[in-house]
Amino acid sequence: MEIKEFFRSKDRTHWLAMIQTCDWPAGQFLYELLTTNQIHKFCGEHVRLFLLTDGTKLAAFCTLSDVDDIKKTDKSPWIGFVYTYPAYRGRHYMRTLLNFACETARNDGAEEVFVATGETGLYEKYGFSFYDMMENAVGVQSKVYRKELS
């Protein structure tokens, strides 16, 4: 397994095609943002898309960005678009990717990182704790989790 940054990859076309196969609606939205060059408008100028690869296969991905689905906040940075492909689930590969995103945020000077989700019990096992309920971009309340990076 190897972690790659999409925007620095020479194989962006290949990885974009892999993201397109995602069966999760938010993954399809990410694909749309990437193909229409709207990713920076949605996630901010400093967005990174991390790919956990298995050779030429995509095992998982997530973003690290200035903003995510929660728009009315000054909290930053955000981990978003967190997805593991079905064939790779149950092996805790997301831990590797989340740790990498957190380490990158720490190296960028962040003291904490946030994630917005509808899930319960997923991010806690990776060191996140419930922070607050906040309204997402479509007006729905979303759970926000926080992880200290000290």
N, C-alpha and C positions, 0 to 999 in steps of 0.2 A: 504494500500500500504506500502511496505517495500523495502528499498534499501539493497541489498546484494552485497558483493564482490565475484565474481565468483571464484577466486583462493583460497579464504578462506572458500568457501562453502563445506559442506559435501555432497551436492546433485549435484555435478558438472555434473554427467552423465545426470540427469534430465534436468538441465538448458542447457546443450549442445544440447540435443534433441529439446528443445524449440527454440534455436538459429537456428537449422537446418531447422525449418519450416518458417523462414524468407523469404519473397518473393523478397527481395532486393538483387541484385547481390553482393554488398559489404558485406551484412550480410552472404551470402554464402561463400565469401572469408574469413571472420572472422572465420566461422565454420571450414573451411579448415586449417587456421592457427592454430586454437586450436587443431584440431584432429591430425595434423602432428607435433605438438610441434614446430612450426615455429613462434609463436606469438612474442617471445622475439627478434628473428632475425629481424622481420619487425618493431616492435614498441619500441624496446629497453628493457633493463633489468628491468626497473621500471614501466612496464605496469600494469594497473589495469583495470578490466572489471567490471563496475557497472551495476547491474540488478535492475530494478524497478519491483517488483513482486506483484502480486495480488493473494495471496494464493499460489497455485501451478502453476499459469499462469504467463507468462512473458509479461509485459506491454510495456517495453522499455529497451534499453540498450545503453551504450556508454563506450568508453575507455578513460583513462587518461594515457598518455605515454610520454616518452622522445622524440620520433619521431613519425611521422604519414606518410601520403602520400607525404609530401614535404620533400625531402631528402637533398637538397643542402641548408641548413640553420642551423644557430646555435640557432635559436629560440626554446624555450621549456618552459613549457610542452604543449602538444597538446591534445585536446579533439577530438576524432574520432569515427568512426563507430556509429554515432548517428542515432538511429532508434526507432520508436514507431510503435507497431503493429496496424493494421487497426481498430480493435475493441476499441482501446484506444485513437485514434486520436481526436483532437478537444477539448480536456479537459485540455490542457496545462500541461500534466504530465511531458513532457520533461523539463519544467522549474524546477521541483523538482530535476530531475536527473542532469541537468546542474549546478544548484546551489550547489548540493552536490559535484560534480566534482571540481567546482571552490573553494569551501571551503576546500576540501582535498588538492588541489594545494597550496592554501594560507597557510594551516597548514604545508605543506612541505617546505615552504619558498619562493614560487614563488610570484612574484609581478605582473605577467600577465600570461594569458593563450591564446592559439591560436586555431583556427579551420579552416581547409581547406574544401571548399565546392564549388559546382556548383550552389548552391541555392542563391537567392536574396530575402531579406525581412524576412528570417526566424530567423537568429541569432540576428538581430538588436533588436527585441522585447525582447531579453533576456540580453540586455546590451552590446552586442558586437558591434564593429564598424569596418568598412572596413579598412584594414591595407595595403594590397598590392596584386598584382597578382604574383604568383610564379608557377614555373614548378613542376608538380607532378611526381610521379615515372614512369609514362608512357609517359612523355614528353608533357603533355597537360597543358595549363595555368589554374590555379585554383585560385579562390578568397580566400584570407586569411583574416580572421577576428580576432580581438584582443579584449580582455577584461582586463582592469586593475583590480587588486584584492585588492587595498588599502582600 
